[in-house]
Amino acid sequence: MSSGDEHRRHFCVSLTNLHVNLETIGGVTYPHHIFGSNMALRSEEGELLLPGANGEVHVKEGGRYTVEHVLPK
């Protein structure tokens, strides 16, 4: 598999507090597009995944996350 194929790979992660799975392509998702402004994901390990410059959040295959509202400072 080439690195280009890896970035287009589809997989799901679990959103535990919503009891749903979220499909992603290459591990990139955009929480604010799905859930609204000021949303972030928190990993099972406790890491808060804030959106990048373009609103993207990178998730790991098989990961379990919670969706959280965050307030900008």
N, C-alpha and C positions, 0 to 999 in steps of 0.2 A: 504494500500500500504506500503510495507516495504521500508526502506531507500535505499536498493539496487535497488528497482524498480524506485525510484525517480531519481537516478543518470542515469538511462537509458531512461528517459522520453524524447520523441521528442517534440520540439516546435520550432516556428519560431520567429525571431526578425526582425524588419524593419531596413534596411540600407538606411536612407533617402536620402543621397546625391547620391546614386547609383540607387534609385527607384526599389529596389529588396528586397525580404525577404531571410533571411539566416536561414536554418534549423540547429538546434543544438541538441545534445543529452545530457540531464542533465545540460544544460546551459553552456557547455564548448565549446569554439571554438578556432581556431588557425589562427589568421589573416595573419600571415606571410606565412602560407602554401597556403592560398587562394589568397592573394593580393601581396605577395612578401615581401622583407626585409623592416624593419623599419616602419611597419604599426601598427597602434593602432586603438582602437575604442573610441569614445567620446559619453557619454550618453547625453540625452536631458538636464539633470541637469548641464552639463558642466564638469563632471568628466572624466578625461582621463584614460582609462583602458589600462595600459601597460601590455605586455605579462609577465607571470611569468617565472620561471626558465626553464620550458619545453616549453615555447612559448604559454601557455594557457591563455585565457581570459575568465572570468566568466560573463555571461550576464543573465539578468532577463527576465522571460517570459513576453511577451507583451511590452518589451522595444523597444525604438527607438534610433538608434545609427548612427553616421557618421563615415566613414572610413577616417583616416588621416595619412599622412606621417609624421614621426617624425625623427629628426636627433639626433643620440647619441652624448653625450658630453664627 
